[in-house]
Amino acid sequence: MSAAAFSTALLLLLGGAKPGEYTERSLCDLWAGAHCHATKCLKDAKERCTAVSSRCRGATRHVVSRSRAERTAACAKALLQSSCGGPTPSECADVTAAY
């Protein structure tokens, strides 16, 4: 087994998620990263990003439902494709970042 494959397997084992699954923590990080990207042009971008990212510190490594993961991933993708400082995409309407 190569070192990279071993590292990936170990990470998945310790993280509690299988390929294709998200944990509370990874989903929060995904959403926070997209939010930071979508607000990077604003004057208070650093503070906004810090505030959103700090919510992820307490997130667990429990696996989330597939539907929640798909909704959050769709929101993150839409945020990454939106113009900086623009309105919140409709894909984010039912997505909360409360972790």
Secondary structure, DSSP 8 states (H G I E B T S, - for coil): --HHHHHHHHHHHHHT--TT--BHHHHHHHHHHHHHHHTTTSTTHHHHHHHHHHGGGG----B--HHHHHHHHHHHHHHHHS-TT----GGGTT-----
